[in-house]
Amino acid sequence: LQCSSTCAGGFQRRGGGCQDENGYTANNCDEKSKPMEQRSCESGPCPQWAYGNWGECTKPCGAGTRTRLVVCQR
């Protein structure tokens, strides 16, 4: 079963139902013994944005800009 996410917070789900010995749908299964249909899974932490401090303004007055380094980290 494939995980719904490649990082944290995913889940795996499998289908199923109550069947008789011939594989036909039945409705007399014991609900207490029903296997789990879903379980959590994760392949490590999700990537996130890392960023530095804002740099100096490009102009001493008026409409200048400030920049900072922004990178996506695993």
PDB file with one MODEL, atoms N, CA, C and O in Angstrom:
MODEL        1
ATOM      1  N   LEU A   1       0.833  -1.192   0.000  1.00  0.00           N
ATOM      2  CA  LEU A   1       0.000   0.000   0.000  1.00  0.00           C
ATOM      3  C   LEU A   1       0.871   1.246   0.000  1.00  0.00           C
ATOM      4  O   LEU A   1       1.847   1.337   0.745  1.00  0.00           O
ATOM      5  N   GLN A   2       0.510   2.194  -0.836  1.00  0.00           N
ATOM      6  CA  GLN A   2       1.290   3.424  -0.934  1.00  0.00           C
ATOM      7  C   GLN A   2       0.828   4.430   0.106  1.00  0.00           C
ATOM      8  O   GLN A   2      -0.360   4.524   0.414  1.00  0.00           O
ATOM      9  N   CYS A   3       1.785   5.183   0.645  1.00  0.00           N
ATOM     10  CA  CYS A   3       1.476   6.215   1.621  1.00  0.00           C
ATOM     11  C   CYS A   3       0.879   7.414   0.888  1.00  0.00           C
ATOM     12  O   CYS A   3       1.274   7.711  -0.240  1.00  0.00           O
ATOM     13  N   SER A   4      -0.076   8.106   1.526  1.00  0.00           N
ATOM     14  CA  SER A   4      -0.723   9.250   0.897  1.00  0.00           C
ATOM     15  C   SER A   4       0.179  10.479   0.867  1.00  0.00           C
ATOM     16  O   SER A   4      -0.152  11.468   0.213  1.00  0.00           O
ATOM     17  N   SER A   5       1.313  10.433   1.563  1.00  0.00           N
ATOM     18  CA  SER A   5       2.234  11.562   1.606  1.00  0.00           C
ATOM     19  C   SER A   5       3.666  11.048   1.531  1.00  0.00           C
ATOM     20  O   SER A   5       3.965   9.956   2.015  1.00  0.00           O
ATOM     21  N   THR A   6       4.552  11.838   0.924  1.00  0.00           N
ATOM     22  CA  THR A   6       5.958  11.444   0.859  1.00  0.00           C
ATOM     23  C   THR A   6       6.715  11.928   2.089  1.00  0.00           C
ATOM     24  O   THR A   6       7.911  11.669   2.224  1.00  0.00           O
ATOM     25  N   CYS A   7       6.027  12.627   2.983  1.00  0.00           N
ATOM     26  CA  CYS A   7       6.655  13.077   4.223  1.00  0.00           C
ATOM     27  C   CYS A   7       5.632  12.945   5.353  1.00  0.00           C
ATOM     28  O   CYS A   7       4.654  12.210   5.218  1.00  0.00           O
ATOM     29  N   ALA A   8       5.844  13.630   6.430  1.00  0.00           N
ATOM     30  CA  ALA A   8       5.031  13.459   7.641  1.00  0.00           C
ATOM     31  C   ALA A   8       3.526  13.621   7.397  1.00  0.00           C
ATOM     32  O   ALA A   8       3.095  14.382   6.530  1.00  0.00           O
ATOM     33  N   GLY A   9       2.754  12.893   8.177  1.00  0.00           N
ATOM     34  CA  GLY A   9       1.306  13.085   8.179  1.00  0.00           C
ATOM     35  C   GLY A   9       0.516  12.275   7.170  1.00  0.00           C
ATOM     36  O   GLY A   9      -0.657  12.575   6.947  1.00  0.00           O
ATOM     37  N   GLY A  10       1.100  11.271   6.555  1.00  0.00           N
ATOM     38  CA  GLY A  10       0.373  10.475   5.571  1.00  0.00           C
ATOM     39  C   GLY A  10      -0.364   9.310   6.195  1.00  0.00           C
ATOM     40  O   GLY A  10      -0.238   9.053   7.392  1.00  0.00           O
ATOM     41  N   PHE A  11      -1.129   8.609   5.384  1.00  0.00           N
ATOM     42  CA  PHE A  11      -1.811   7.411   5.847  1.00  0.00           C
ATOM     43  C   PHE A  11      -1.904   6.396   4.719  1.00  0.00           C
ATOM     44  O   PHE A  11      -1.847   6.745   3.539  1.00  0.00           O
ATOM     45  N   GLN A  12      -2.046   5.143   5.103  1.00  0.00           N
ATOM     46  CA  GLN A  12      -2.267   4.053   4.157  1.00  0.00           C
ATOM     47  C   GLN A  12      -3.645   3.474   4.442  1.00  0.00           C
ATOM     48  O   GLN A  12      -4.037   3.324   5.600  1.00  0.00           O
ATOM     49  N   ARG A  13      -4.373   3.152   3.388  1.00  0.00           N
ATOM     50  CA  ARG A  13      -5.715   2.606   3.561  1.00  0.00           C
ATOM     51  C   ARG A  13      -5.865   1.383   2.684  1.00  0.00           C
ATOM     52  O   ARG A  13      -5.390   1.358   1.548  1.00  0.00           O
ATOM     53  N   ARG A  14      -6.523   0.374   3.211  1.00  0.00           N
ATOM     54  CA  ARG A  14      -6.814  -0.810   2.398  1.00  0.00           C
ATOM     55  C   ARG A  14      -8.307  -1.081   2.461  1.00  0.00           C
ATOM     56  O   ARG A  14      -8.956  -0.864   3.484  1.00  0.00           O
ATOM     57  N   GLY A  15      -8.823  -1.551   1.362  1.00  0.00           N
ATOM     58  CA  GLY A  15     -10.243  -1.861   1.298  1.00  0.00           C
ATOM     59  C   GLY A  15     -10.503  -3.258   1.834  1.00  0.00           C
ATOM     60  O   GLY A  15      -9.572  -4.032   2.057  1.00  0.00           O
ATOM     61  N   GLY A  16     -11.721  -3.559   2.030  1.00  0.00           N
ATOM     62  CA  GLY A  16     -12.076  -4.892   2.514  1.00  0.00           C
ATOM     63  C   GLY A  16     -13.541  -4.933   2.850  1.00  0.00           C
ATOM     64  O   GLY A  16     -14.217  -3.907   2.909  1.00  0.00           O
ATOM     65  N   GLY A  17     -14.012  -6.119   3.065  1.00  0.00           N
ATOM     66  CA  GLY A  17     -15.408  -6.284   3.426  1.00  0.00           C
ATOM     67  C   GLY A  17     -15.617  -7.682   3.954  1.00  0.00           C
ATOM     68  O   GLY A  17     -14.741  -8.542   3.866  1.00  0.00           O
ATOM     69  N   CYS A  18     -16.777  -7.887   4.495  1.00  0.00           N
ATOM     70  CA  CYS A  18     -17.129  -9.204   5.042  1.00  0.00           C
ATOM     71  C   CYS A  18     -17.505 -10.137   3.889  1.00  0.00           C
ATOM     72  O   CYS A  18     -18.384  -9.824   3.086  1.00  0.00           O
ATOM     73  N   GLN A  19     -16.822 -11.294   3.818  1.00  0.00           N
ATOM     74  CA  GLN A  19     -17.100 -12.258   2.752  1.00  0.00           C
ATOM     75  C   GLN A  19     -17.228 -13.662   3.329  1.00  0.00           C
ATOM     76  O   GLN A  19     -16.644 -13.990   4.362  1.00  0.00           O
ATOM     77  N   ASP A  20     -18.013 -14.483   2.626  1.00  0.00           N
ATOM     78  CA  ASP A  20     -18.115 -15.886   3.039  1.00  0.00           C
ATOM     79  C   ASP A  20     -16.970 -16.681   2.417  1.00  0.00           C
ATOM     80  O   ASP A  20     -16.126 -16.111   1.725  1.00  0.00           O
ATOM     81  N   GLU A  21     -16.932 -17.983   2.655  1.00  0.00           N
ATOM     82  CA  GLU A  21     -15.818 -18.803   2.166  1.00  0.00           C
ATOM     83  C   GLU A  21     -15.724 -18.865   0.649  1.00  0.00           C
ATOM     84  O   GLU A  21     -14.687 -19.260   0.116  1.00  0.00           O
ATOM     85  N   ASN A  22     -16.790 -18.481  -0.062  1.00  0.00           N
ATOM     86  CA  ASN A  22     -16.772 -18.473  -1.525  1.00  0.00           C
ATOM     87  C   ASN A  22     -16.412 -17.096  -2.099  1.00  0.00           C
ATOM     88  O   ASN A  22     -16.385 -16.919  -3.317  1.00  0.00           O
ATOM     89  N   GLY A  23     -16.135 -16.116  -1.217  1.00  0.00           N
ATOM     90  CA  GLY A  23     -15.768 -14.789  -1.682  1.00  0.00           C
ATOM     91  C   GLY A  23     -16.945 -13.870  -1.947  1.00  0.00           C
ATOM     92  O   GLY A  23     -16.775 -12.777  -2.488  1.00  0.00           O
ATOM     93  N   TYR A  24     -18.148 -14.311  -1.567  1.00  0.00           N
ATOM     94  CA  TYR A  24     -19.328 -13.473  -1.757  1.00  0.00           C
ATOM     95  C   TYR A  24     -19.543 -12.577  -0.541  1.00  0.00           C
ATOM     96  O   TYR A  24     -19.188 -12.941   0.580  1.00  0.00           O
ATOM     97  N   THR A  25     -20.125 -11.406  -0.771  1.00  0.00           N
ATOM     98  CA  THR A  25     -20.383 -10.459   0.317  1.00  0.00           C
ATOM     99  C   THR A  25     -21.325 -11.074   1.338  1.00  0.00           C
ATOM    100  O   THR A  25     -22.350 -11.665   0.997  1.00  0.00           O
ATOM    101  N   ALA A  26     -20.950 -10.918   2.594  1.00  0.00           N
ATOM    102  CA  ALA A  26     -21.760 -11.416   3.695  1.00  0.00           C
ATOM    103  C   ALA A  26     -21.914 -10.297   4.718  1.00  0.00           C
ATOM    104  O   ALA A  26     -21.231  -9.277   4.625  1.00  0.00           O
ATOM    105  N   ASN A  27     -22.800 -10.476   5.690  1.00  0.00           N
ATOM    106  CA  ASN A  27     -22.996  -9.424   6.687  1.00  0.00           C
ATOM    107  C   ASN A  27     -23.004  -9.964   8.112  1.00  0.00           C
ATOM    108  O   ASN A  27     -23.515  -9.306   9.019  1.00  0.00           O
ATOM    109  N   ASN A  28     -22.449 -11.145   8.319  1.00  0.00           N
ATOM    110  CA  ASN A  28     -22.470 -11.724   9.662  1.00  0.00           C
ATOM    111  C   ASN A  28     -21.072 -11.775  10.297  1.00  0.00           C
ATOM    112  O   ASN A  28     -20.837 -12.577  11.201  1.00  0.00           O
ATOM    113  N   CYS A  29     -20.143 -10.926   9.832  1.00  0.00           N
ATOM    114  CA  CYS A  29     -18.810 -10.882  10.431  1.00  0.00           C
ATOM    115  C   CYS A  29     -18.879 -10.220  11.811  1.00  0.00           C
ATOM    116  O   CYS A  29     -19.734  -9.373  12.070  1.00  0.00           O
ATOM    117  N   ASP A  30     -17.975 -10.621  12.669  1.00  0.00           N
ATOM    118  CA  ASP A  30     -17.873 -10.021  13.997  1.00  0.00           C
ATOM    119  C   ASP A  30     -17.137  -8.688  13.886  1.00  0.00           C
ATOM    120  O   ASP A  30     -15.953  -8.664  13.551  1.00  0.00           O
ATOM    121  N   GLU A  31     -17.818  -7.590  14.163  1.00  0.00           N
ATOM    122  CA  GLU A  31     -17.222  -6.253  14.035  1.00  0.00           C
ATOM    123  C   GLU A  31     -16.014  -6.066  14.943  1.00  0.00           C
ATOM    124  O   GLU A  31     -15.106  -5.306  14.607  1.00  0.00           O
ATOM    125  N   LYS A  32     -15.988  -6.749  16.091  1.00  0.00           N
ATOM    126  CA  LYS A  32     -14.882  -6.579  17.040  1.00  0.00           C
ATOM    127  C   LYS A  32     -13.567  -7.132  16.482  1.00  0.00           C
ATOM    128  O   LYS A  32     -12.492  -6.677  16.874  1.00  0.00           O
ATOM    129  N   SER A  33     -13.642  -8.098  15.581  1.00  0.00           N
ATOM    130  CA  SER A  33     -12.429  -8.703  15.035  1.00  0.00           C
ATOM    131  C   SER A  33     -12.032  -8.116  13.674  1.00  0.00           C
ATOM    132  O   SER A  33     -11.145  -8.638  12.998  1.00  0.00           O
ATOM    133  N   LYS A  34     -12.703  -7.021  13.281  1.00  0.00           N
ATOM    134  CA  LYS A  34     -12.409  -6.404  11.981  1.00  0.00           C
ATOM    135  C   LYS A  34     -10.991  -5.820  11.987  1.00  0.00           C
ATOM    136  O   LYS A  34     -10.649  -5.066  12.898  1.00  0.00           O
ATOM    137  N   PRO A  35     -10.149  -6.156  10.980  1.00  0.00           N
ATOM    138  CA  PRO A  35      -8.791  -5.613  10.910  1.00  0.00           C
ATOM    139  C   PRO A  35      -8.817  -4.107  10.621  1.00  0.00           C
ATOM    140  O   PRO A  35      -9.796  -3.583  10.090  1.00  0.00           O
ATOM    141  N   MET A  36      -7.730  -3.428  10.978  1.00  0.00           N
ATOM    142  CA  MET A  36      -7.627  -1.989  10.713  1.00  0.00           C
ATOM    143  C   MET A  36      -7.671  -1.726   9.216  1.00  0.00           C
ATOM    144  O   MET A  36      -7.052  -2.447   8.434  1.00  0.00           O
ATOM    145  N   GLU A  37      -8.408  -0.686   8.818  1.00  0.00           N
ATOM    146  CA  GLU A  37      -8.470  -0.305   7.409  1.00  0.00           C
ATOM    147  C   GLU A  37      -7.490   0.808   7.084  1.00  0.00           C
ATOM    148  O   GLU A  37      -7.138   0.992   5.919  1.00  0.00           O
ATOM    149  N   GLN A  38      -7.042   1.555   8.086  1.00  0.00           N
ATOM    150  CA  GLN A  38      -6.158   2.697   7.848  1.00  0.00           C
ATOM    151  C   GLN A  38      -5.093   2.753   8.931  1.00  0.00           C
ATOM    152  O   GLN A  38      -5.355   2.444  10.094  1.00  0.00           O
ATOM    153  N   ARG A  39      -3.886   3.153   8.537  1.00  0.00           N
ATOM    154  CA  ARG A  39      -2.822   3.355   9.510  1.00  0.00           C
ATOM    155  C   ARG A  39      -1.966   4.531   9.063  1.00  0.00           C
ATOM    156  O   ARG A  39      -1.886   4.838   7.874  1.00  0.00           O
ATOM    157  N   SER A  40      -1.335   5.179  10.019  1.00  0.00           N
ATOM    158  CA  SER A  40      -0.506   6.332   9.674  1.00  0.00           C
ATOM    159  C   SER A  40       0.832   5.855   9.137  1.00  0.00           C
ATOM    160  O   SER A  40       1.292   4.760   9.460  1.00  0.00           O
ATOM    161  N   CYS A  41       1.445   6.684   8.320  1.00  0.00           N
ATOM    162  CA  CYS A  41       2.748   6.378   7.745  1.00  0.00           C
ATOM    163  C   CYS A  41       3.434   7.695   7.441  1.00  0.00           C
ATOM    164  O   CYS A  41       2.768   8.690   7.157  1.00  0.00           O
ATOM    165  N   GLU A  42       4.727   7.712   7.497  1.00  0.00           N
ATOM    166  CA  GLU A  42       5.460   8.899   7.093  1.00  0.00           C
ATOM    167  C   GLU A  42       6.869   8.515   6.678  1.00  0.00           C
ATOM    168  O   GLU A  42       7.430   7.528   7.153  1.00  0.00           O
ATOM    169  N   SER A  43       7.421   9.309   5.791  1.00  0.00           N
ATOM    170  CA  SER A  43       8.757   9.050   5.276  1.00  0.00           C
ATOM    171  C   SER A  43       9.737  10.099   5.764  1.00  0.00           C
ATOM    172  O   SER A  43      10.684  10.441   5.056  1.00  0.00           O
ATOM    173  N   GLY A  44       9.524  10.607   6.953  1.00  0.00           N
ATOM    174  CA  GLY A  44      10.399  11.644   7.491  1.00  0.00           C
ATOM    175  C   GLY A  44       9.723  12.997   7.469  1.00  0.00           C
ATOM    176  O   GLY A  44       8.580  13.120   7.029  1.00  0.00           O
ATOM    177  N   PRO A  45      10.429  14.019   7.945  1.00  0.00           N
ATOM    178  CA  PRO A  45       9.827  15.351   8.014  1.00  0.00           C
ATOM    179  C   PRO A  45       9.608  15.958   6.631  1.00  0.00           C
ATOM    180  O   PRO A  45      10.345  15.668   5.689  1.00  0.00           O
ATOM    181  N   CYS A  46       8.591  16.798   6.527  1.00  0.00           N
ATOM    182  CA  CYS A  46       8.319  17.491   5.266  1.00  0.00           C
ATOM    183  C   CYS A  46       9.343  18.600   5.056  1.00  0.00           C
ATOM    184  O   CYS A  46       9.846  19.165   6.028  1.00  0.00           O
ATOM    185  N   PRO A  47       9.662  18.925   3.792  1.00  0.00           N
ATOM    186  CA  PRO A  47      10.544  20.064   3.526  1.00  0.00           C
ATOM    187  C   PRO A  47       9.906  21.340   4.075  1.00  0.00           C
ATOM    188  O   PRO A  47       8.683  21.439   4.172  1.00  0.00           O
ATOM    189  N   GLN A  48      10.729  22.293   4.426  1.00  0.00           N
ATOM    190  CA  GLN A  48      10.196  23.561   4.917  1.00  0.00           C
ATOM    191  C   GLN A  48      11.089  24.711   4.470  1.00  0.00           C
ATOM    192  O   GLN A  48      12.248  24.521   4.102  1.00  0.00           O
ATOM    193  N   TRP A  49      10.514  25.907   4.515  1.00  0.00           N
ATOM    194  CA  TRP A  49      11.261  27.089   4.109  1.00  0.00           C
ATOM    195  C   TRP A  49      12.180  27.526   5.233  1.00  0.00           C
ATOM    196  O   TRP A  49      11.767  27.609   6.390  1.00  0.00           O
ATOM    197  N   ALA A  50      13.439  27.806   4.886  1.00  0.00           N
ATOM    198  CA  ALA A  50      14.402  28.393   5.819  1.00  0.00           C
ATOM    199  C   ALA A  50      14.785  29.751   5.243  1.00  0.00           C
ATOM    200  O   ALA A  50      14.985  29.884   4.036  1.00  0.00           O
ATOM    201  N   TYR A  51      14.884  30.750   6.103  1.00  0.00           N
ATOM    202  CA  TYR A  51      15.153  32.088   5.592  1.00  0.00           C
ATOM    203  C   TYR A  51      16.048  32.862   6.549  1.00  0.00           C
ATOM    204  O   TYR A  51      16.063  32.621   7.756  1.00  0.00           O
ATOM    205  N   GLY A  52      16.791  33.795   5.971  1.00  0.00           N
ATOM    206  CA  GLY A  52      17.709  34.618   6.746  1.00  0.00           C
ATOM    207  C   GLY A  52      17.085  35.948   7.125  1.00  0.00           C
ATOM    208  O   GLY A  52      15.896  36.179   6.902  1.00  0.00           O
ATOM    209  N   ASN A  53      17.896  36.814   7.697  1.00  0.00           N
ATOM    210  CA  ASN A  53      17.432  38.146   8.084  1.00  0.00           C
ATOM    211  C   ASN A  53      17.352  39.049   6.866  1.00  0.00           C
ATOM    212  O   ASN A  53      18.026  38.823   5.861  1.00  0.00           O
ATOM    213  N   TRP A  54      16.518  40.074   6.969  1.00  0.00           N
ATOM    214  CA  TRP A  54      16.412  41.060   5.894  1.00  0.00           C
ATOM    215  C   TRP A  54      17.709  41.836   5.782  1.00  0.00           C
ATOM    216  O   TRP A  54      18.307  42.211   6.791  1.00  0.00           O
ATOM    217  N   GLY A  55      18.142  42.075   4.558  1.00  0.00           N
ATOM    218  CA  GLY A  55      19.348  42.858   4.309  1.00  0.00           C
ATOM    219  C   GLY A  55      19.074  44.353   4.393  1.00  0.00           C
ATOM    220  O   GLY A  55      17.966  44.780   4.714  1.00  0.00           O
ATOM    221  N   GLU A  56      20.093  45.128   4.103  1.00  0.00           N
ATOM    222  CA  GLU A  56      19.961  46.589   4.118  1.00  0.00           C
ATOM    223  C   GLU A  56      19.072  47.060   2.972  1.00  0.00           C
ATOM    224  O   GLU A  56      18.972  46.398   1.939  1.00  0.00           O
ATOM    225  N   CYS A  57      18.435  48.196   3.163  1.00  0.00           N
ATOM    226  CA  CYS A  57      17.607  48.794   2.108  1.00  0.00           C
ATOM    227  C   CYS A  57      18.524  49.299   0.992  1.00  0.00           C
ATOM    228  O   CYS A  57      19.626  49.783   1.248  1.00  0.00           O
ATOM    229  N   THR A  58      18.047  49.178  -0.251  1.00  0.00           N
ATOM    230  CA  THR A  58      18.864  49.590  -1.398  1.00  0.00           C
ATOM    231  C   THR A  58      18.927  51.106  -1.560  1.00  0.00           C
ATOM    232  O   THR A  58      19.767  51.609  -2.306  1.00  0.00           O
ATOM    233  N   LYS A  59      18.047  51.847  -0.871  1.00  0.00           N
ATOM    234  CA  LYS A  59      18.045  53.313  -0.967  1.00  0.00           C
ATOM    235  C   LYS A  59      17.919  53.909   0.429  1.00  0.00           C
ATOM    236  O   LYS A  59      17.256  53.335   1.293  1.00  0.00           O
ATOM    237  N   PRO A  60      18.545  55.045   0.652  1.00  0.00           N
ATOM    238  CA  PRO A  60      18.426  55.685   1.963  1.00  0.00           C
ATOM    239  C   PRO A  60      17.070  56.354   2.177  1.00  0.00           C
ATOM    240  O   PRO A  60      16.703  56.653   3.313  1.00  0.00           O
ATOM    241  N   CYS A  61      16.330  56.588   1.108  1.00  0.00           N
ATOM    242  CA  CYS A  61      14.980  57.155   1.238  1.00  0.00           C
ATOM    243  C   CYS A  61      14.182  56.743   0.000  1.00  0.00           C
ATOM    244  O   CYS A  61      14.749  56.210  -0.954  1.00  0.00           O
ATOM    245  N   GLY A  62      12.891  56.985   0.013  1.00  0.00           N
ATOM    246  CA  GLY A  62      12.056  56.620  -1.133  1.00  0.00           C
ATOM    247  C   GLY A  62      11.777  55.131  -1.163  1.00  0.00           C
ATOM    248  O   GLY A  62      11.800  54.451  -0.138  1.00  0.00           O
ATOM    249  N   ALA A  63      11.511  54.642  -2.369  1.00  0.00           N
ATOM    250  CA  ALA A  63      11.082  53.254  -2.536  1.00  0.00           C
ATOM    251  C   ALA A  63      12.263  52.325  -2.803  1.00  0.00           C
ATOM    252  O   ALA A  63      12.560  52.010  -3.955  1.00  0.00           O
ATOM    253  N   GLY A  64      12.922  51.896  -1.761  1.00  0.00           N
ATOM    254  CA  GLY A  64      14.000  50.919  -1.900  1.00  0.00           C
ATOM    255  C   GLY A  64      13.482  49.511  -1.667  1.00  0.00           C
ATOM    256  O   GLY A  64      12.293  49.318  -1.412  1.00  0.00           O
ATOM    257  N   THR A  65      14.357  48.539  -1.752  1.00  0.00           N
ATOM    258  CA  THR A  65      13.967  47.147  -1.488  1.00  0.00           C
ATOM    259  C   THR A  65      14.952  46.513  -0.514  1.00  0.00           C
ATOM    260  O   THR A  65      16.121  46.892  -0.436  1.00  0.00           O
ATOM    261  N   ARG A  66      14.444  45.548   0.213  1.00  0.00           N
ATOM    262  CA  ARG A  66      15.281  44.743   1.095  1.00  0.00           C
ATOM    263  C   ARG A  66      15.118  43.294   0.665  1.00  0.00           C
ATOM    264  O   ARG A  66      14.020  42.884   0.289  1.00  0.00           O
ATOM    265  N   THR A  67      16.161  42.535   0.712  1.00  0.00           N
ATOM    266  CA  THR A  67      16.084  41.133   0.300  1.00  0.00           C
ATOM    267  C   THR A  67      16.632  40.243   1.413  1.00  0.00           C
ATOM    268  O   THR A  67      17.342  40.693   2.313  1.00  0.00           O
ATOM    269  N   ARG A  68      16.274  38.968   1.316  1.00  0.00           N
ATOM    270  CA  ARG A  68      16.812  37.977   2.247  1.00  0.00           C
ATOM    271  C   ARG A  68      16.896  36.639   1.522  1.00  0.00           C
ATOM    272  O   ARG A  68      16.183  36.423   0.541  1.00  0.00           O
ATOM    273  N   LEU A  69      17.739  35.755   1.981  1.00  0.00           N
ATOM    274  CA  LEU A  69      17.908  34.438   1.397  1.00  0.00           C
ATOM    275  C   LEU A  69      16.784  33.529   1.879  1.00  0.00           C
ATOM    276  O   LEU A  69      16.523  33.437   3.079  1.00  0.00           O
ATOM    277  N   VAL A  70      16.121  32.858   0.942  1.00  0.00           N
ATOM    278  CA  VAL A  70      15.054  31.909   1.269  1.00  0.00           C
ATOM    279  C   VAL A  70      15.343  30.613   0.513  1.00  0.00           C
ATOM    280  O   VAL A  70      15.470  30.627  -0.711  1.00  0.00           O
ATOM    281  N   VAL A  71      15.447  29.490   1.236  1.00  0.00           N
ATOM    282  CA  VAL A  71      15.710  28.198   0.603  1.00  0.00           C
ATOM    283  C   VAL A  71      14.762  27.140   1.155  1.00  0.00           C
ATOM    284  O   VAL A  71      14.340  27.199   2.310  1.00  0.00           O
ATOM    285  N   CYS A  72      14.442  26.190   0.316  1.00  0.00           N
ATOM    286  CA  CYS A  72      13.623  25.048   0.733  1.00  0.00           C
ATOM    287  C   CYS A  72      14.563  23.955   1.237  1.00  0.00           C
ATOM    288  O   CYS A  72      15.433  23.491   0.501  1.00  0.00           O
ATOM    289  N   GLN A  73      14.385  23.550   2.487  1.00  0.00           N
ATOM    290  CA  GLN A  73      15.245  22.531   3.064  1.00  0.00           C
ATOM    291  C   GLN A  73      14.470  21.269   3.362  1.00  0.00           C
ATOM    292  O   GLN A  73      13.311  21.315   3.776  1.00  0.00           O
ATOM    293  N   ARG A  74      15.124  20.141   3.147  1.00  0.00           N
ATOM    294  CA  ARG A  74      14.520  18.863   3.501  1.00  0.00           C
ATOM    295  C   ARG A  74      14.729  18.611   4.963  1.00  0.00           C
ATOM    296  O   ARG A  74      14.297  17.581   5.480  1.00  0.00           O
TER     297      ARG A  74
ENDMDL
END
